[in-house]
Amino acid sequence: SGTTSSSSSSSNRTLLTNAIYTPHVYARTQRRIADSFYETNGYLTERKCAALGLSRSRMEKFVKESFPNAVLLTNSIVDTNRICRPLEISIQHAVLNRSFADLKSHLPDDIAAYEDDVREIIDVHLTM
């Protein structure tokens, strides 16, 4: 399953497995961009990370190390305090006015595009 690479000396054989080498400078840049986006917007989606060349596991690792209170959803990682607060205000306003609230319109478009994430935010993380 691995490939063998050898130098001129047969005793210096190196077995390479299914690993990908990522230069430290590139990894630091990825992390800085992901952290900056999350810090600015309160969320980070798999789609955004894929555009940065980050796998979901690296996305989770980066955000959890920098923002330990982040919540993992199906397709996103969010700061529930920042994402849920506008929803809570909208619900309170609707209750006081005996009307309805379009909660999806208060979410960032990147998150609103994922029905599973919207449902989880409302069903699990939205508290009054």
N, CA, C and O atoms as a MOPAC input file, in Angstrom:
PM7 MOZYME 1SCF
protein

 N      0.81800 1    -1.19400 1     0.00000 1
 C      0.00000 1     0.00000 1     0.00000 1
 C      0.85600 1     1.25100 1     0.00000 1
 O      0.39800 1     2.30300 1    -0.44500 1
 N      2.08800 1     1.16800 1     0.48600 1
 C      2.98900 1     2.31100 1     0.45100 1
 C      3.92400 1     2.19000 1    -0.72500 1
 O      3.94700 1     1.16600 1    -1.40800 1
 N      4.68900 1     3.22200 1    -0.96100 1
 C      5.69400 1     3.17700 1    -2.01900 1
 C      7.04800 1     3.28800 1    -1.37600 1
 O      7.19900 1     3.88700 1    -0.31100 1
 N      8.02400 1     2.71500 1    -2.01900 1
 C      9.36500 1     2.74900 1    -1.47700 1
 C     10.21500 1     3.67200 1    -2.32200 1
 O     10.20700 1     3.59100 1    -3.55000 1
 N     10.93500 1     4.53500 1    -1.67000 1
 C     11.84200 1     5.44200 1    -2.33900 1
 C     13.22500 1     5.17000 1    -1.78100 1
 O     13.39100 1     5.07100 1    -0.56500 1
 N     14.20500 1     5.04900 1    -2.63300 1
 C     15.53300 1     4.76600 1    -2.10900 1
 C     16.53000 1     5.74500 1    -2.67500 1
 O     16.36600 1     6.24800 1    -3.78700 1
 N     17.57200 1     6.01600 1    -1.89700 1
 C     18.65000 1     6.87200 1    -2.36300 1
 C     19.71000 1     5.97800 1    -2.99000 1
 O     19.46000 1     4.79900 1    -3.24100 1
 N     20.87300 1     6.52300 1    -3.24000 1
 C     21.92100 1     5.75300 1    -3.89300 1
 C     22.39800 1     4.58900 1    -3.03300 1
 O     22.89800 1     3.59700 1    -3.56200 1
 N     22.25400 1     4.69500 1    -1.74300 1
 C     22.65100 1     3.62200 1    -0.84200 1
 C     21.44400 1     2.74800 1    -0.54400 1
 O     20.39300 1     3.25000 1    -0.14700 1
 N     21.59100 1     1.44400 1    -0.73400 1
 C     20.46300 1     0.54300 1    -0.50600 1
 C     20.08400 1     0.46600 1     0.96900 1
 O     18.97300 1     0.04000 1     1.28300 1
 N     20.96000 1     0.85700 1     1.87600 1
 C     20.63400 1     0.81800 1     3.30000 1
 C     19.81600 1     2.03100 1     3.73200 1
 O     19.27000 1     2.04100 1     4.83500 1
 N     19.72300 1     3.05500 1     2.88100 1
 C     18.95200 1     4.25700 1     3.19500 1
 C     17.59200 1     4.22200 1     2.50900 1
 O     17.27300 1     5.11400 1     1.72300 1
 N     16.80400 1     3.22400 1     2.79000 1
 C     15.47600 1     3.12400 1     2.18900 1
 C     14.46200 1     3.83000 1     3.09400 1
 O     14.52800 1     3.73400 1     4.31900 1
 N     13.54800 1     4.52100 1     2.47700 1
 C     12.51000 1     5.23200 1     3.20400 1
 C     11.16700 1     4.74500 1     2.71300 1
 O     10.90100 1     4.74200 1     1.51200 1
 N     10.33300 1     4.34000 1     3.62600 1
 C      8.99700 1     3.88400 1     3.28400 1
 C      8.03700 1     5.06200 1     3.42700 1
 O      7.91700 1     5.64800 1     4.50300 1
 N      7.36400 1     5.39800 1     2.34700 1
 C      6.39300 1     6.48700 1     2.37300 1
 C      4.99800 1     5.88500 1     2.38700 1
 O      4.69100 1     5.00200 1     1.58600 1
 N      4.17600 1     6.34800 1     3.27000 1
 C      2.79500 1     5.87400 1     3.32100 1
 C      1.88900 1     6.95000 1     2.75000 1
 O      2.36600 1     7.87400 1     2.09100 1
 N      0.61700 1     6.84500 1     2.98700 1
 C     -0.35900 1     7.78100 1     2.43200 1
 C     -0.35800 1     9.11000 1     3.17200 1
 O     -1.41700 1     9.58300 1     3.58300 1
 N      0.78000 1     9.70600 1     3.34700 1
 C      0.90000 1    10.98500 1     4.03000 1
 C      1.10800 1    12.08800 1     3.00300 1
 O      1.65400 1    11.86400 1     1.92300 1
 N      0.66400 1    13.27300 1     3.36200 1
 C      0.86300 1    14.43300 1     2.50600 1
 C      1.71000 1    15.42400 1     3.28300 1
 O      1.38600 1    15.78600 1     4.41400 1
 N      2.78600 1    15.85300 1     2.66800 1
 C      3.64700 1    16.84100 1     3.30800 1
 C      3.08600 1    18.23300 1     3.05300 1
 O      2.85600 1    18.61300 1     1.90500 1
 N      2.87000 1    18.98200 1     4.10600 1
 C      2.40900 1    20.35900 1     3.98600 1
 C      3.47600 1    21.25300 1     4.61100 1
 O      3.73900 1    21.15500 1     5.80900 1
 N      4.09000 1    22.12100 1     3.81400 1
 C      5.11400 1    23.01100 1     4.37600 1
 C      4.54800 1    23.84300 1     5.52600 1
 O      3.38300 1    24.23800 1     5.49400 1
 N      5.35800 1    24.10300 1     6.52300 1
 C      4.91100 1    24.84200 1     7.70300 1
 C      4.42100 1    26.24200 1     7.36200 1
 O      3.45200 1    26.71700 1     7.95500 1
 N      5.06700 1    26.90200 1     6.42600 1
 C      4.65300 1    28.25400 1     6.04200 1
 C      3.24100 1    28.21900 1     5.46200 1
 O      2.41100 1    29.06600 1     5.79200 1
 N      2.97400 1    27.25800 1     4.61300 1
 C      1.64600 1    27.12500 1     4.00200 1
 C      0.60100 1    26.80600 1     5.06600 1
 O     -0.48200 1    27.38900 1     5.06700 1
 N      0.92000 1    25.88800 1     5.96700 1
 C     -0.00700 1    25.51100 1     7.03600 1
 C     -0.30600 1    26.70500 1     7.94600 1
 O     -1.45100 1    26.90200 1     8.35300 1
 N      0.71500 1    27.49800 1     8.26400 1
 C      0.49700 1    28.68600 1     9.10400 1
 C     -0.40300 1    29.69400 1     8.39300 1
 O     -1.26300 1    30.31600 1     9.01700 1
 N     -0.20100 1    29.85100 1     7.08700 1
 C     -1.03700 1    30.77200 1     6.31200 1
 C     -2.47700 1    30.28500 1     6.28300 1
 O     -3.40200 1    31.07800 1     6.46400 1
 N     -2.68200 1    28.97600 1     6.05600 1
 C     -4.03100 1    28.41100 1     6.07600 1
 C     -4.69600 1    28.69200 1     7.42400 1
 O     -5.84800 1    29.12000 1     7.48900 1
 N     -3.95200 1    28.44500 1     8.48100 1
 C     -4.49100 1    28.63600 1     9.82700 1
 C     -4.84500 1    30.09800 1    10.06800 1
 O     -5.90600 1    30.40300 1    10.61200 1
 N     -3.96100 1    30.99500 1     9.66600 1
 C     -4.19400 1    32.42000 1     9.87000 1
 C     -5.45900 1    32.87100 1     9.12400 1
 O     -6.25800 1    33.63500 1     9.66600 1
 N     -5.63700 1    32.40500 1     7.90000 1
 C     -6.81400 1    32.77700 1     7.11900 1
 C     -8.08400 1    32.19600 1     7.74200 1
 O     -9.08700 1    32.89500 1     7.88500 1
 N     -8.03700 1    30.91100 1     8.11100 1
 C     -9.20800 1    30.26000 1     8.71800 1
 C     -9.56800 1    30.92500 1    10.04300 1
 O    -10.73700 1    31.21400 1    10.29600 1
 N     -8.57500 1    31.16700 1    10.88200 1
 C     -8.82700 1    31.80500 1    12.17100 1
 C     -9.37600 1    33.21800 1    11.99200 1
 O    -10.29500 1    33.62300 1    12.70400 1
 N     -8.82000 1    33.96300 1    11.05100 1
 C     -9.26300 1    35.32900 1    10.81000 1
 C    -10.71300 1    35.35000 1    10.32100 1
 O    -11.51100 1    36.17600 1    10.76500 1
 N    -11.04500 1    34.44500 1     9.41200 1
 C    -12.41600 1    34.38400 1     8.91000 1
 C    -13.38400 1    34.04800 1    10.04200 1
 O    -14.42700 1    34.68700 1    10.18300 1
 N    -13.03400 1    33.04300 1    10.84600 1
 C    -13.90100 1    32.64400 1    11.95700 1
 C    -14.05200 1    33.78500 1    12.95400 1
 O    -15.15800 1    34.08200 1    13.40600 1
 N    -12.95000 1    34.41400 1    13.29000 1
 C    -12.97500 1    35.49600 1    14.26400 1
 C    -13.82500 1    36.67200 1    13.76800 1
 O    -14.54500 1    37.29300 1    14.55000 1
 N    -13.73900 1    36.96800 1    12.48800 1
 C    -14.48600 1    38.07300 1    11.90400 1
 C    -15.96700 1    37.75800 1    11.74600 1
 O    -16.81300 1    38.61600 1    11.99500 1
 N    -16.28900 1    36.52500 1    11.33200 1
 C    -17.65700 1    36.17800 1    10.96500 1
 C    -18.40400 1    35.30700 1    11.96600 1
 O    -19.63200 1    35.22900 1    11.91500 1
 N    -17.69600 1    34.65700 1    12.86500 1
 C    -18.35300 1    33.80500 1    13.85700 1
 C    -18.69300 1    32.42100 1    13.34300 1
 O    -19.40700 1    31.67100 1    14.00700 1
 N    -18.19400 1    32.07600 1    12.17800 1
 C    -18.42200 1    30.73700 1    11.62300 1
 C    -17.36500 1    30.43400 1    10.57200 1
 O    -16.63700 1    31.31300 1    10.11000 1
 N    -17.30800 1    29.16200 1    10.21400 1
 C    -16.43600 1    28.70600 1     9.13400 1
 C    -17.08800 1    27.47500 1     8.53100 1
 O    -17.43900 1    26.54300 1     9.25500 1
 N    -17.25300 1    27.45900 1     7.22200 1
 C    -17.90300 1    26.32900 1     6.56400 1
 C    -16.88300 1    25.40900 1     5.90700 1
 O    -15.75000 1    25.80500 1     5.63500 1
 N    -17.30700 1    24.18200 1     5.66000 1
 C    -16.44200 1    23.24900 1     4.94300 1
 C    -16.09200 1    23.78300 1     3.56600 1
 O    -14.97000 1    23.60100 1     3.09300 1
 N    -17.04300 1    24.43900 1     2.92200 1
 C    -16.81200 1    24.99100 1     1.57800 1
 C    -15.68100 1    26.01800 1     1.60400 1
 O    -14.81300 1    26.00600 1     0.73100 1
 N    -15.68700 1    26.90700 1     2.60100 1
 C    -14.63300 1    27.91900 1     2.73300 1
 C    -13.28800 1    27.24100 1     2.97000 1
 O    -12.27300 1    27.63500 1     2.39400 1
 N    -13.28900 1    26.22200 1     3.81800 1
 C    -12.04700 1    25.51300 1     4.10900 1
 C    -11.53200 1    24.74800 1     2.89500 1
 O    -10.32600 1    24.69500 1     2.65300 1
 N    -12.43600 1    24.16600 1     2.14500 1
 C    -12.02300 1    23.46000 1     0.93200 1
 C    -11.34800 1    24.43300 1    -0.03500 1
 O    -10.38200 1    24.07300 1    -0.70800 1
 N    -11.85500 1    25.66000 1    -0.10300 1
 C    -11.24600 1    26.67600 1    -0.96100 1
 C     -9.83600 1    27.02800 1    -0.47800 1
 O     -8.98400 1    27.42900 1    -1.27100 1
 N     -9.60200 1    26.87500 1     0.82200 1
 C     -8.27100 1    27.11900 1     1.38900 1
 C     -7.37600 1    25.88900 1     1.31200 1
 O     -6.19400 1    25.95800 1     1.64900 1
 N     -7.93200 1    24.77000 1     0.87300 1
 C     -7.16500 1    23.53200 1     0.81900 1
 C     -7.13300 1    22.79300 1     2.13700 1
 O     -6.25200 1    21.96400 1     2.36400 1
 N     -8.08500 1    23.08400 1     3.01300 1
 C     -8.14400 1    22.44400 1     4.33000 1
 C     -9.18300 1    21.32400 1     4.33500 1
 O    -10.29800 1    21.49900 1     3.84300 1
 N     -8.81900 1    20.20700 1     4.87800 1
 C     -9.77900 1    19.12200 1     5.07100 1
 C    -10.65000 1    19.47100 1     6.27700 1
 O    -10.32800 1    20.37700 1     7.04500 1
 N    -11.73700 1    18.75300 1     6.43100 1
 C    -12.62300 1    18.98900 1     7.57500 1
 C    -11.88200 1    18.76500 1     8.89400 1
 O    -12.05900 1    19.53000 1     9.84200 1
 N    -11.06600 1    17.73700 1     8.95700 1
 C    -10.35700 1    17.45600 1    10.21000 1
 C     -9.37900 1    18.58000 1    10.56400 1
 O     -9.23600 1    18.92100 1    11.73800 1
 N     -8.71100 1    19.15300 1     9.57500 1
 C     -7.80700 1    20.28100 1     9.85000 1
 C     -8.60000 1    21.52400 1    10.22000 1
 O     -8.18300 1    22.29700 1    11.08200 1
 N     -9.74000 1    21.71600 1     9.57200 1
 C    -10.61500 1    22.83300 1     9.90400 1
 C    -11.01900 1    22.73400 1    11.37400 1
 O    -10.92400 1    23.70800 1    12.12000 1
 N    -11.46800 1    21.55800 1    11.77700 1
 C    -11.87900 1    21.34300 1    13.16500 1
 C    -10.72000 1    21.60200 1    14.11900 1
 O    -10.88100 1    22.26800 1    15.14100 1
 N     -9.55300 1    21.07000 1    13.77500 1
 C     -8.37400 1    21.22000 1    14.63500 1
 C     -7.98400 1    22.69300 1    14.77700 1
 O     -7.76300 1    23.17000 1    15.89000 1
 N     -7.89700 1    23.40800 1    13.66400 1
 C     -7.51000 1    24.81400 1    13.70100 1
 C     -8.46600 1    25.63300 1    14.55300 1
 O     -8.03500 1    26.38200 1    15.42900 1
 N     -9.76100 1    25.49200 1    14.30000 1
 C    -10.73700 1    26.31200 1    15.00000 1
 C    -10.81700 1    25.92500 1    16.47400 1
 O    -10.87900 1    26.79800 1    17.33900 1
 N    -10.81700 1    24.62400 1    16.76800 1
 C    -10.90100 1    24.18600 1    18.16800 1
 C     -9.68100 1    24.64400 1    18.97500 1
 O     -9.81300 1    24.96800 1    20.15500 1
 N     -8.50300 1    24.67600 1    18.35900 1
 C     -7.30800 1    25.14700 1    19.07500 1
 C     -7.39500 1    26.64200 1    19.35300 1
 O     -7.02500 1    27.09800 1    20.43500 1
 N     -7.87700 1    27.39800 1    18.38700 1
 C     -7.93700 1    28.85100 1    18.54000 1
 C     -9.21200 1    29.32500 1    19.23500 1
 O     -9.20000 1    30.33100 1    19.94400 1
 N    -10.30900 1    28.59800 1    19.03100 1
 C    -11.61600 1    28.99200 1    19.56600 1
 C    -12.27500 1    27.77900 1    20.20500 1
 O    -13.14400 1    27.15600 1    19.59500 1
 N    -11.87400 1    27.43400 1    21.42900 1
 C    -12.34900 1    26.19700 1    22.06000 1
 C    -13.85600 1    26.12600 1    22.28700 1
 O    -14.38100 1    25.03100 1    22.48900 1
 N    -14.56600 1    27.24000 1    22.26300 1
 C    -16.01300 1    27.21600 1    22.46800 1
 C    -16.78900 1    27.05100 1    21.16700 1
 O    -18.01900 1    27.09500 1    21.16700 1
 N    -16.08200 1    26.86400 1    20.06900 1
 C    -16.74800 1    26.68200 1    18.77500 1
 C    -17.58000 1    25.40100 1    18.80000 1
 O    -17.23000 1    24.42700 1    19.46600 1
 N    -18.69300 1    25.42500 1    18.05700 1
 C    -19.60100 1    24.27800 1    17.99200 1
 C    -19.55700 1    23.70100 1    16.58900 1
 O    -19.69700 1    24.41700 1    15.59700 1
 N    -19.36100 1    22.39900 1    16.52700 1
 C    -19.30200 1    21.70100 1    15.25300 1
 C    -20.69700 1    21.31800 1    14.79400 1
 O    -21.41600 1    20.60600 1    15.49600 1
 N    -21.08200 1    21.79400 1    13.60700 1
 C    -22.34300 1    21.42200 1    12.97800 1
 C    -22.04300 1    20.44400 1    11.84600 1
 O    -20.89400 1    20.03800 1    11.67200 1
 N    -23.03300 1    20.07200 1    11.09500 1
 C    -22.84400 1    19.12000 1    10.00500 1
 C    -21.88800 1    19.64400 1     8.94400 1
 O    -21.02000 1    18.90400 1     8.48100 1
 N    -22.03000 1    20.91100 1     8.54700 1
 C    -21.23000 1    21.48400 1     7.46800 1
 C    -20.44700 1    22.71900 1     7.86800 1
 O    -19.77100 1    23.32200 1     7.03400 1
 N    -20.52900 1    23.09800 1     9.12000 1
 C    -19.92200 1    24.34800 1     9.57000 1
 C    -19.43000 1    24.22400 1    10.99700 1
 O    -19.75300 1    23.27700 1    11.71500 1
 N    -18.64700 1    25.19900 1    11.38100 1
 C    -18.26800 1    25.37900 1    12.77800 1
 C    -18.68900 1    26.79700 1    13.11900 1
 O    -18.36500 1    27.73400 1    12.38900 1
 N    -19.41200 1    26.96500 1    14.22600 1
 C    -19.96300 1    28.27800 1    14.55100 1
 C    -19.67500 1    28.68300 1    15.98800 1
 O    -19.46000 1    27.85000 1    16.86800 1
 N    -19.68000 1    29.98100 1    16.18900 1
 C    -19.67700 1    30.58000 1    17.51100 1
 C    -21.15400 1    30.82000 1    17.81400 1
 O    -21.74500 1    31.77200 1    17.30500 1
 N    -21.74600 1    29.97000 1    18.63400 1
 C    -23.19200 1    30.05100 1    18.86000 1
 C    -23.60400 1    31.37400 1    19.49900 1
 O    -24.71700 1    31.84600 1    19.26600 1
 N    -22.73600 1    31.97600 1    20.29300 1
 C    -23.08900 1    33.27200 1    20.88000 1
 C    -23.31700 1    34.31100 1    19.79400 1
 O    -24.27700 1    35.07800 1    19.86300 1
 N    -22.46600 1    34.34300 1    18.81200 1
 C    -22.57500 1    35.35200 1    17.74200 1
 C    -23.64900 1    34.99400 1    16.72100 1
 O    -24.31900 1    35.88200 1    16.19400 1
 N    -23.81800 1    33.71800 1    16.44000 1
 C    -24.77500 1    33.29800 1    15.41900 1
 C    -26.20200 1    33.25100 1    15.98400 1
 O    -27.15300 1    33.62000 1    15.29500 1
 N    -26.34900 1    32.80700 1    17.21100 1
 C    -27.68500 1    32.63100 1    17.79000 1
 C    -28.29100 1    33.90900 1    18.35200 1
 O    -29.51500 1    34.02900 1    18.41000 1
 N    -27.48500 1    34.84600 1    18.75900 1
 C    -28.01500 1    36.06500 1    19.39100 1
 C    -29.01100 1    36.81200 1    18.49500 1
 O    -30.08600 1    37.17800 1    18.97000 1
 N    -28.68700 1    37.05100 1    17.20900 1
 C    -29.68000 1    37.72000 1    16.35500 1
 C    -30.97800 1    36.91500 1    16.20800 1
 O    -32.05500 1    37.49300 1    16.06400 1
 N    -30.87300 1    35.59800 1    16.24400 1
 C    -32.06800 1    34.75200 1    16.15600 1
 C    -32.92800 1    34.90700 1    17.40600 1
 O    -34.15200 1    35.00700 1    17.32100 1
 N    -32.28100 1    34.92600 1    18.55300 1
 C    -33.00500 1    35.09400 1    19.81200 1
 C    -33.73500 1    36.43000 1    19.85100 1
 O    -34.88200 1    36.50000 1    20.29200 1
 N    -33.08200 1    37.47800 1    19.39800 1
 C    -33.70100 1    38.80700 1    19.36800 1
 C    -34.91700 1    38.80000 1    18.44200 1
 O    -35.95900 1    39.36900 1    18.76800 1
 N    -34.77400 1    38.15400 1    17.29100 1
 C    -35.87700 1    38.06600 1    16.34100 1
 C    -37.06300 1    37.30000 1    16.92800 1
 O    -38.21500 1    37.68500 1    16.73100 1
 N    -36.77800 1    36.22400 1    17.64200 1
 C    -37.84600 1    35.44200 1    18.28900 1
 C    -38.54400 1    36.27900 1    19.36000 1
 O    -39.77200 1    36.29100 1    19.43600 1
 N    -37.76600 1    36.97500 1    20.18300 1
 C    -38.35200 1    37.82600 1    21.22400 1
 C    -39.25400 1    38.90200 1    20.60900 1
 O    -40.34700 1    39.16900 1    21.10900 1
 N    -38.78800 1    39.50600 1    19.53400 1
 C    -39.56600 1    40.53600 1    18.84200 1
 C    -40.87000 1    39.93500 1    18.30300 1
 O    -41.93400 1    40.54000 1    18.43000 1
 N    -40.78100 1    38.75100 1    17.70400 1
 C    -41.97700 1    38.09200 1    17.15000 1
 C    -42.97500 1    37.73800 1    18.26000 1
 O    -44.18200 1    37.90200 1    18.08200 1
 N    -42.47900 1    37.25800 1    19.39300 1
 C    -43.36000 1    36.90500 1    20.51400 1
 C    -44.05600 1    38.16200 1    21.05500 1
 O    -45.26500 1    38.16300 1    21.28900 1
 N    -43.28200 1    39.21700 1    21.24600 1
 C    -43.85500 1    40.46100 1    21.76700 1
 C    -44.90000 1    41.05500 1    20.83100 1
 O    -45.87500 1    41.66000 1    21.27600 1
 N    -44.68900 1    40.87600 1    19.53800 1
 C    -45.60300 1    41.43900 1    18.54800 1
 C    -46.62000 1    40.43600 1    18.02300 1
 O    -47.39500 1    40.72700 1    17.11200 1
 N    -46.59700 1    39.24700 1    18.61900 1
 C    -47.50800 1    38.17900 1    18.19200 1
 C    -47.46500 1    37.98800 1    16.67400 1
 O    -48.48300 1    37.98300 1    15.98200 1
 N    -46.22800 1    37.83100 1    16.19900 1
 C    -46.02000 1    37.64400 1    14.75900 1
 C    -45.06300 1    36.46300 1    14.55000 1
 O    -44.85100 1    35.64900 1    15.44800 1
 N    -44.51900 1    36.39700 1    13.39800 1
 C    -43.59700 1    35.31400 1    13.05700 1
 C    -42.20600 1    35.86800 1    12.81200 1
 O    -42.03200 1    37.05800 1    12.55000 1
 N    -41.22100 1    34.99000 1    12.90000 1
 C    -39.83200 1    35.38500 1    12.63500 1
 C    -39.25200 1    34.47600 1    11.56200 1
 O    -39.34300 1    33.25200 1    11.65500 1
 N    -38.66600 1    35.07300 1    10.56200 1
 C    -37.95500 1    34.31300 1     9.52900 1
 C    -36.51300 1    34.16200 1    10.00000 1
 O    -35.65900 1    34.99600 1     9.70000 1
 N    -36.25400 1    33.09400 1    10.73700 1
 C    -34.94100 1    32.91200 1    11.35000 1
 C    -33.83700 1    32.71200 1    10.32600 1
 O    -32.70800 1    33.16200 1    10.52300 1
 N    -34.15900 1    32.04600 1     9.24900 1
 C    -33.14700 1    31.77100 1     8.22700 1
 C    -32.57000 1    33.06200 1     7.64500 1
 O    -31.39900 1    33.10900 1     7.27100 1
 N    -33.38600 1    34.09600 1     7.57200 1
 C    -32.90900 1    35.36600 1     7.01100 1
 C    -31.90900 1    36.06600 1     7.92900 1
 O    -31.21500 1    36.98600 1     7.49500 1
 N    -31.82500 1    35.64600 1     9.18100 1
 C    -30.88700 1    36.24200 1    10.12900 1
 C    -29.57100 1    35.47300 1    10.21200 1
 O    -28.67600 1    35.84200 1    10.97200 1
 N    -29.46000 1    34.41400 1     9.43700 1
 C    -28.21700 1    33.62400 1     9.40800 1
 C    -27.35800 1    34.05000 1     8.22400 1
 O    -27.88600 1    34.49400 1     7.20500 1
 N    -26.04400 1    33.92000 1     8.34900 1
 C    -25.19200 1    34.17300 1     7.18200 1
 C    -25.60600 1    33.23200 1     6.04300 1
 O    -25.95200 1    32.07500 1     6.28000 1
 N    -25.56700 1    33.73600 1     4.81400 1
 C    -25.97500 1    32.93500 1     3.64700 1
 C    -25.22500 1    31.60900 1     3.57300 1
 O    -25.79500 1    30.59100 1     3.18100 1
 N    -23.94700 1    31.62100 1     3.95000 1
 C    -23.14100 1    30.39300 1     3.89600 1
 C    -23.70800 1    29.30400 1     4.79600 1
 O    -23.64300 1    28.12300 1     4.45200 1
 N    -24.25700 1    29.67900 1     5.92600 1
 C    -24.84300 1    28.70000 1     6.84800 1
 C    -26.28500 1    28.39000 1     6.44000 1
 O    -26.71100 1    27.23700 1     6.49600 1
 N    -27.03000 1    29.40600 1     6.03400 1
 C    -28.42800 1    29.21700 1     5.64100 1
 C    -28.55500 1    28.25000 1     4.46700 1
 O    -29.60900 1    27.64300 1     4.27700 1
 N    -27.49900 1    28.10400 1     3.68600 1
 C    -27.52000 1    27.19200 1     2.54200 1
 C    -27.54800 1    25.72500 1     2.97400 1
 O    -27.86800 1    24.85100 1     2.16800 1
 N    -27.22200 1    25.45100 1     4.21900 1
 C    -27.17800 1    24.07400 1     4.72800 1
 C    -28.36000 1    23.83200 1     5.66900 1
 O    -28.33800 1    24.26100 1     6.82200 1
 N    -29.37600 1    23.15400 1     5.17800 1
 C    -30.57500 1    22.88300 1     5.98300 1
 C    -30.24400 1    22.15600 1     7.28800 1
 O    -30.82600 1    22.46200 1     8.32900 1
 N    -29.31400 1    21.19600 1     7.24100 1
 C    -28.94900 1    20.45600 1     8.46000 1
 C    -28.38100 1    21.39300 1     9.52200 1
 O    -28.69700 1    21.25700 1    10.70400 1
 N    -27.54800 1    22.33700 1     9.10600 1
 C    -26.95600 1    23.27500 1    10.05400 1
 C    -28.02200 1    24.21700 1    10.62400 1
 O    -28.02000 1    24.50400 1    11.82100 1
 N    -28.92400 1    24.69300 1     9.77300 1
 C    -29.99400 1    25.58200 1    10.22900 1
 C    -30.85800 1    24.85300 1    11.25700 1
 O    -31.17900 1    25.39800 1    12.31300 1
 N    -31.22600 1    23.62800 1    10.93500 1
 C    -32.06700 1    22.83500 1    11.84400 1
 C    -31.35600 1    22.62300 1    13.18200 1
 O    -31.97100 1    22.75900 1    14.23900 1
 N    -30.07200 1    22.29300 1    13.13900 1
 C    -29.33400 1    22.04700 1    14.38500 1
 C    -29.19500 1    23.31800 1    15.21800 1
 O    -29.32000 1    23.27500 1    16.44200 1
 N    -28.94100 1    24.43200 1    14.57100 1
 C    -28.84200 1    25.70000 1    15.31000 1
 C    -30.15100 1    25.97900 1    16.03200 1
 O    -30.15000 1    26.32500 1    17.21400 1
 N    -31.26100 1    25.83100 1    15.33300 1
 C    -32.56700 1    26.13300 1    15.92300 1
 C    -32.96400 1    25.09300 1    16.96800 1
 O    -33.41100 1    25.45500 1    18.05600 1
 N    -32.80800 1    23.81500 1    16.65400 1
 C    -33.26700 1    22.74700 1    17.55500 1
 C    -32.36300 1    22.53400 1    18.76300 1
 O    -32.84800 1    22.19500 1    19.84200 1
 N    -31.06400 1    22.72800 1    18.60100 1
 C    -30.13500 1    22.35700 1    19.66600 1
 C    -29.49200 1    23.55600 1    20.35000 1
 O    -29.37800 1    23.58100 1    21.57500 1
 N    -29.07600 1    24.53600 1    19.58000 1
 C    -28.23600 1    25.60100 1    20.14600 1
 C    -28.94100 1    26.90400 1    20.44800 1
 O    -28.37800 1    27.78300 1    21.10000 1
 N    -30.15900 1    27.03500 1    19.98200 1
 C    -30.89700 1    28.26800 1    20.20900 1
 C    -31.58600 1    28.17600 1    21.56300 1
 O    -32.46000 1    27.33500 1    21.77100 1
 N    -31.19000 1    29.03600 1    22.46600 1
 C    -31.78900 1    29.04400 1    23.80500 1
 C    -32.30500 1    30.43600 1    24.10400 1
 O    -31.76300 1    31.43800 1    23.63700 1
 N    -33.32700 1    30.47300 1    24.86500 1
 C    -33.92900 1    31.77500 1    25.19600 1
 C    -33.59300 1    32.13500 1    26.62500 1
 O    -34.00000 1    33.19100 1    27.10900 1

